[in-house]
């Protein structure tokens, strides 16, 4: 039973560790549940959670006893990193790749941003942070081979897309915008950052 209001980064690390240990790519959702709603749960001693991911992407979590008080159980939903996000007119939201800012190797994530069919509006996408493996040069130009972000009906990006104080903006006129992140191999992902995306309708 976790202390009230554990850090979101600690919960995300724990959830990702649980899901990958169960052969899922990552977690989709975490929910804190009161022990009283779980009839079979007896032990209610609060625990302080400490989780971190090392430079080799190994997640280590420690739990220590805490002083008596309110606590919550962690419910985790595991699965493929594929999110369907329903958008509303005149709204904004922020998307982050799993365990942002650390780019997770071998992970493929897709975000489908969907407007209601009867709504006509532009979807504005701002890539506020992203650092991936560099593009490879060939006789036909530069190509993103190992890791990249692709925007449906748009462009494909790799390398350091965003520099300090600079963002990349895109506008999608379709009712669906799709973002695909490919994390790449361990060695290529090392020291790179996942994405932080701001969406406005």
N, C-alpha and C positions, 0 to 999 in steps of 0.2 A: 504494500500500500504506500503510494508516494505522497510526500508532503504536498500540501496545497500549493498550487501555482508553480510547478517545476518549470525550469527554463525550457523554452521551445527547442533550443538547439540540443539540449540533453535528451529530450523526448524523441526528437527526430533521429538522433544517433542510435538510441536504443531500439526504436521501431525498425530502422534500416537493418540493424544487426539481427533482430529477430526474424525478419522476413528473408534476408539473404541466407541465414542458417536453415531456413525451411525451403530453400531452393526457389524463392521468388526473386524477381529483379530488385524490388524495393517495396516501400509501403505507399499506400494510397491515402490513408486517412488514419488519424489518431483521435481517440476520444477518452476523456477522463470520466470515469464512472464512479459514483458513490458506492461504497461497500454495502450499504443497506439495500441496494437494488439487486445485489447478487446473493440469493438466498443461501447458497452453499458456502459462502465465504465467512470464515470465523475470525481469523487473525486480523486485527486492525491496528497493529503497531506501525506508526508512520516511519518511512525510510527516506533518507536524503539520497538523491541520485547524482552520480558524477560519471559522465561519459565523454570520451574524446576519440578522435580518429587520428592515428599516427601517420607518418609520412609514407607508410606502405599500405595505407587504406585499411588497416586493421582497427576495428572499433573495440575499445576496452571500456567496460562499465563497472562501476563499483557502487555498492549500496551499503549505507551505514545507518544504524538505528538513530532515530531522532526523538526529541521530546514529545510526549503525548499531545495529540491535537487532531484536527480534521485531516483526512487524507483521502486519496482517490486511487482507484485501480485504473490501469492503462489498457484500453481496448485498441487493438491494431488491426487494420485491414490491409492485407498484402495483395500484390498483384503486379501486372505489367504497368509500366509508367505511361499510361494513356489516359489523359484527362479530357472530359467533355465539359466545357465551361459555357454556360448560358449567359449571354450578354443582354443588357437592357439599354435603351436609349439614354443618353446623357449620363452615362455611368463610367467609372474608372476602376481598375483593379491592378494588382501587381502579381506577377508570376515569378517563381524562383525554381531553378532546377533542384533536384533532391540534394540535400545537405549543402546547399549554396553557402559560402562561396567556393567550396572545394569541388572541382570537376570530378565526377565519379567515373572511373574507367569502365569500359564494356557496357555502359548503360545507354539504352536508346529510349528517349522520352518524346511523346507526342502530345501536344496541346491543341485541341480543336476548339476554336472560339466561334460560337454560333449565335447569330441574331435570329429573333423570331421571323418567320417567313413574311409576315405582313408589315415588317419594319424596313424602311429604306434609310440607311445611314452608313457612313464611312467608319471603318475600324482603323484607328491610328495606333501603330505599334512603335514603341521606343525601346530599343535595346540599350539599356543604361549601363550594363556591365557584361563583358564577355571576353575570354581569353582562351583560344584554342591553339592546336598545332598549326604550324604554318602551311600555306598552300605549296604544292609541288609544281614546278615548272616543266613544261614539255613543249614540243613544236607547235601545239595547238593552243598554247596559253597556260594559265595557272589553274590548277584544279585542287579542290579540297578532298584529300584522300583519306586521312585517318580519322579526323573529328571535324564536325561542322554543325552549323545551324542552317536549316532550310525553311524558307517561308513559301508556302504554297502559292503558285502563280506569281512568285517573286524571285528573290535571289538566294544564293547560297553563300554563307560566310564562314571563314576560318581565320586563324591568326588572331592578332590583337585587334578586334573590331572596334573596340571603344578605348579611347585614351583618356587620361585625366581631364575632366572638364568638357568632354565631348561625348555626345550620344549619337546614335543612328536612328533616324525616323523613317517609317514606311507607312503608306496609306493603302488599305485594301478596300475596294468598293464592292466586293462580293459579300454575301450574307454569312459566309464561312471563311475564317482565316485559320490556317494550320501551321503550327511551328513544330519542327522536328529537330531534336538535338541528338547527335551521335557522339558519345564520349570518347571513343577510341581506346587504344591499348594502354596498359598501365604505364609503360615507359613514356608514351607520348602525352599522357594526361598529367604527368607529374608536374606540379607547380602551376597548373593552369586553373582557370576559374570557370565555373558554370555560368548560367545566364541569370540576369535580373532584367525583367521586361515589364514596362509600364504600358497598359492598354487603356485607350480612351475611345468612347463611342460618341 
